[in-house]
Structure formats: C-alpha cells, structure tokens
Amino acid sequence: MPVLLDTHAFLWWCEDSSELSAKARKAIQDNDCFVSMASFWEIVIKTSLKKLRLPAPIDRYLPEQMSLNGFETLEITFRQTMGTATLPREHRDPFDRLLAAQAIEEKLNIVSHDPSFDTYGIKRIW
C-alpha cells in the first residue's frame, strides 16, 4: 500500500539517518511513497528561519531527492484542505493536520514518528 512520508521521515530517509526506525525504513523501501507539498512548504519555512539546514540549496536538494528516491509529490487539494476542519483538535501543527487529512482522503498509511497521527485513525508506520 502506498505511504505518505511525514516531513521528518522524508528528511531522515534522504540523510540516511539512524533516527529512522527499521520498520519505517522497510515501509519506504517496499512501497510507493508520496511526499506532500505541505512538507515542502514546511521545509522551506524552516530553512528560511534557519531552523533547518540542508546539505545543498533547497531548490536543488528537494527535486534531486524526489527523483533519486522515486518519490511522488502529493499535491494539496481543496477537499483535503477542507478536511482539516473536521479533524479532532488533538494536534495544532497545521502541516501535520494537513498530512492527516491527505492520508485520510487518499487512503494512505503514514510513515511518522509522531503518535499524534494515531488520533485520526490513520495507520502509522514506525
């Protein structure tokens, strides 16, 4: 089943970080993977605020990693955006709320360390 990568899972995969669990690593290896435009937006914001550093310029790094890993981009639809309005208020992070709405709408499991996704009834792989 295709999976949606949470922002940190995408970055940890690209960095070959030991923080990525074995189960998450296997899910990424064995399934078609999507990275949301919301994650790209989050990465852009965090790099511009100097809260995140990438090993190459962002406009080169993100497309290269997507291509190198065969990941697909998940665009944000109006329906997904509206889906955030009906989610429980357990999680205030707007990026994660949008990822949850996308996973629900697209029937995707999510690869994430964040247990907040469990609140939404999404199968979380970690």
N, C-alpha and C positions, 0 to 999 in steps of 0.2 A: 504494500500500500504506500502511495506517495506520502512524503512527510514535509512539514513546514519547519524550517530551522529558525529557532529564536535567534536574535541578533548575536548573543554571546556564543551560541553553538556554531554559527557560521564563522565567526571570527576565530574561535578556538580551533575549528577544523582547518581553516586556512593557515593558522600558525603552527599546526600540529602540536597543540598544547596538551600537556598531561592532565589538564583540568577537565578535558572531555572524557566522560566515562566510557568504559569499554562497550557498554550496551548502546550508548549514543553513537559511538564510532561505527559499530556494526550496522546500526539503522541507516546511517548516512551512506555507508559502503553498499548496502544491499537494496536501497530504494531510490526511486526518483525523488529528487529534493527540490523544494521551492524555497526561495528567499523573497520575502515581501519587500515591496517598495517602502513600507513603513520602516523596515530595518535599515535600508539605505539612508532614509531620511534621518533616523536616529544616529547612524554613524556619522553623517555629515554634520549634524548639530554637535555631537560630542567632539569631533575633531576640530571644529571651528572654535569651540570653547576650551580647547586644549585639555580635555578630559580623556582623550583617546589619541594614541599615536599609531599610525600605520607604517609599515616598512617601506612604502612607496607613496607617491602622490595619489590622493584618493580617486581622482578621475582616471587614473591608470590602474590602480590596485583593484578596485571593485570589479570592473569589466574583465580584467585578466583572471581573477579568481573564479568568477562565474563561468568563464569559458574553460579554464583549466580543469575545473571540477565537474563540468557538465550540469551545473545547477540551472534551474529555470527561474525566471523572475515572475513573481505573483503580483500582478497589478492590483490596485485598490479600486474596488467598485463602489458605486453609490449604495448598493444594497448592503455591502459589508460595513461601510461606514455607519449606516443607519442601525445595523445590528449591534453596534456598541451601546446603543441607548437602552437596550433591553437586558444587558448583562448585569449580573449582581455587582454591587459596588465593592466587592472584596478587594479589588485591585485598582489603584488610582493611576498607574502608569498608562498614559494614553497609547503608547506604542504597543504594550502588551495587550491592552484591551482590543486594539485593532487586530493584532495577531490572533487573539482568541476568536474574534468574530469571523476572521478569514478562515481559520481552521474549521469552525462550525459550518460555515456556508459551503466551503469546498470539500467538507468531509475528509479532512487531513488529520493525521496524528501530528503531534508537535514534539520536536526534539528540544528539550529545555531542562535546565537545572531548577527552574523556578516552580515550586509547588503551587503557586497561586493559580496556575492553569487548571489544576485538579478541580477547583471550584466550579469551573464552567462545563464539566462533564466531557472534557476533551481527553483522549488517550495521550498521556505524556510519556515520552520515552526518555529515560535517563538511567 
